[in-house]
Amino acid sequence: IQDLIAHSNGRELQLTVVRDEESLDIKLQPEFNEEYERFMIGVIFGADPEKELRRYPLGEAITKGVQLNVQMSTLMISVFKGLIMGRVSLNNLGGPVMIADMARESAKSGVRDLLMLTALISLNLAILNLLPLPILDGGMIVFLLIEAVIRRPVSEKIQIVLQNLFFILFILLAIYIFYVDISRTNFTNWFN
């Protein structure tokens, strides 16, 4: 629905909302939001405070946990693919400032949301670390696979050059993301 709204170019949208098993047709006029640089309708998606917390037997809880992790991992991988293919802008990424802002908002919502955010960040870091870049663990795995195929270690000189190159690119990316973070964050909300 976010894509539909963002690509509406301000055209009136007809939405059908189901509330208490009754259908309600709503006409909405998206407005351009300067801060996010896209059309929006003023709705924020979040956890339902009325949602019942369910407890599952251990086996089912593990299965549901694995399913949720697979879903979130698939979503993160599709974002990485989108970045590489140019379908997702680097401006959509967030760094320490965005994480702090999200943690602040999650903490306001409750411990459950804060724990979910913490788990998402951990999963994101695990997937990021497995990317096949020379400065990450995934890059070391690639070097080991190459070594297994060619039956000798990859030249140490080549490894160092690639690691230094990707380290510089990684630092430049981190600086850019930090800049985007600061430019889009409204720090006045932090102290409310």
Disulfide bonds with the S-S distance in Angstrom:
none
